[in-house]
């Protein structure tokens, strides 16, 4: 489901957005320093506040979601993965935000080593195309921290 090319492209996008945020912030900060040297207190305060607002707003709105998704993709490609087999019980339409990444909750009906049935809640990336799996179909799911990395229909 995930590839190194996707991760590299995402990192390029993050770098581009970082520059789009830092250049205006640096200009505002330079203006604040210049105003401080010229002893323009009101202008210094206004430019300092604008710099802080820009950094906080831009980080939270433009950069943080990409950083969360980058962390998720890195975990799926290079993290510790586990496998479980079970019957596909369904995928919900609603989207849950888990660690800053949108997911669809997925339920698998599994059995433990003693043969006792239980349900396992996993999360499927909402940015990816939904799999065409029927309810009750046997699947093998590769996951990390309840986030699905790969699905194989058995």
C-alpha positions as CSV (number, residue, x, y, z in Angstrom):
1,X,0.0,0.0,0.0
2,X,2.9,2.3,0.7
3,X,6.1,3.0,-1.3
4,X,9.4,4.7,-0.8
5,X,8.5,7.0,-3.7
6,X,5.4,8.2,-1.9
7,X,7.4,8.9,1.2
8,X,10.1,10.8,-0.7
9,X,7.4,12.9,-2.5
10,X,5.8,13.7,0.8
11,X,9.1,14.8,2.3
12,X,9.7,17.1,-0.7
13,X,6.2,18.6,-0.1
14,X,7.0,19.1,3.5
15,X,10.3,20.9,2.7
16,X,8.5,23.1,0.2
17,X,5.9,24.1,2.7
18,X,8.5,24.7,5.4
19,X,10.2,27.2,3.1
20,X,6.9,28.8,2.3
21,X,6.4,29.4,6.0
22,X,9.9,30.3,7.0
23,X,10.5,33.0,4.4
24,X,7.6,35.3,5.4
25,X,8.4,34.6,9.1
26,X,12.0,35.5,8.6
27,X,10.9,38.8,6.8
28,X,8.6,39.6,9.7
29,X,11.3,38.8,12.2
30,X,13.8,41.0,10.3
31,X,11.3,43.8,10.3
32,X,10.8,43.4,14.1
33,X,14.6,43.5,14.7
34,X,14.9,46.6,12.5
35,X,12.0,48.3,14.3
36,X,13.7,47.4,17.6
37,X,17.0,49.0,16.5
38,X,15.1,52.1,15.5
39,X,13.3,52.0,18.8
40,X,9.8,51.8,17.4
41,X,8.2,49.8,20.2
42,X,4.7,49.5,18.8
43,X,5.9,48.3,15.4
44,X,8.4,45.9,17.1
45,X,5.5,44.4,19.2
46,X,3.2,44.1,16.2
47,X,5.7,42.5,14.0
48,X,6.8,40.1,16.8
49,X,3.2,39.1,17.4
50,X,2.5,38.6,13.7
51,X,5.6,36.4,13.4
52,X,4.4,34.2,16.2
53,X,0.9,34.0,14.9
54,X,2.1,33.1,11.4
55,X,4.4,30.4,12.7
56,X,1.8,28.8,15.0
57,X,-1.0,29.1,12.4
58,X,1.0,27.9,9.5
59,X,2.6,25.0,11.4
60,X,-0.8,23.8,12.7
61,X,-2.7,24.2,9.5
62,X,-0.1,23.4,6.7
63,X,2.8,21.5,8.1
64,X,1.5,19.4,11.1
65,X,-0.9,17.2,9.1
66,X,1.9,16.3,6.6
67,X,4.4,15.6,9.4
68,X,1.8,13.2,11.0
69,X,1.2,11.4,7.7
70,X,5.0,11.2,7.1
71,X,5.5,9.6,10.6
72,X,2.7,7.2,9.8
73,X,4.2,6.2,6.3
74,X,7.6,5.8,7.8
75,X,6.2,3.5,10.5
76,X,4.4,1.4,7.8
77,X,7.5,1.1,5.6
78,X,10.3,0.8,8.3
79,X,8.6,0.1,11.6
80,X,7.9,-3.1,13.4
81,X,5.0,-5.0,11.6
82,X,2.8,-7.7,12.9
83,X,0.4,-10.1,11.1
84,X,-3.0,-11.4,12.0
85,X,-5.5,-13.6,10.1
86,X,-9.2,-13.2,10.5
87,X,-12.6,-12.8,8.9
88,X,-13.3,-9.3,7.5
89,X,-16.2,-8.0,9.7
90,X,-16.4,-4.6,8.0
91,X,-15.0,-1.1,7.5
92,X,-16.9,1.9,8.9
93,X,-17.7,4.9,6.7
94,X,-16.9,7.4,9.4
95,X,-13.4,8.8,9.7
96,X,-11.4,8.7,13.0
97,X,-8.4,10.9,13.6
98,X,-5.6,8.8,15.1
99,X,-2.3,10.5,15.9
100,X,-3.2,13.3,13.4
101,X,-3.9,10.9,10.5
102,X,-7.5,10.2,9.2
103,X,-8.5,6.5,9.3
104,X,-11.5,4.2,8.7
105,X,-12.0,1.8,11.6
106,X,-11.9,-1.8,10.5
107,X,-13.1,-4.8,12.5
108,X,-11.6,-8.3,12.1
109,X,-13.2,-11.4,13.6
110,X,-10.3,-13.5,14.9
111,X,-9.7,-16.5,17.1
112,X,-7.0,-16.9,19.7
113,X,-4.8,-19.9,20.3
114,X,-7.4,-21.5,22.5
115,X,-10.0,-21.2,19.8
116,X,-11.9,-18.4,21.6
117,X,-13.3,-15.8,19.2
118,X,-12.6,-12.1,19.6
119,X,-12.8,-8.9,17.5
120,X,-9.8,-6.8,16.6
121,X,-10.1,-3.1,15.8
122,X,-7.6,-1.8,13.2
123,X,-7.4,1.4,11.2
124,X,-7.2,1.7,7.4
125,X,-5.7,4.8,5.9
126,X,-8.5,7.1,4.7
127,X,-6.2,8.6,2.0
128,X,-6.0,5.2,0.3
129,X,-8.6,3.5,-1.9
130,X,-11.0,1.3,0.1
131,X,-10.4,-2.4,-0.5
132,X,-13.1,-4.5,-2.2
133,X,-13.4,-7.1,0.5
134,X,-16.7,-8.8,1.3
135,X,-17.9,-9.3,4.9
136,X,-16.8,-12.7,6.2
137,X,-13.9,-13.0,3.7
138,X,-10.7,-14.4,5.2
139,X,-7.8,-12.0,5.2
140,X,-4.2,-11.6,6.4
141,X,-3.5,-8.1,7.7
142,X,-0.1,-6.7,8.3
143,X,-0.3,-3.9,10.8
144,X,1.8,-1.7,13.1
145,X,0.2,-0.2,16.2
146,X,-3.3,-1.0,15.0
147,X,-2.7,0.8,11.7
148,X,-3.0,-1.4,8.6
149,X,0.1,-1.6,6.3
150,X,-1.1,-4.3,4.0
151,X,-4.1,-6.6,3.3
152,X,-3.9,-10.0,1.6
153,X,-7.1,-11.8,0.7
154,X,-6.8,-15.5,1.5
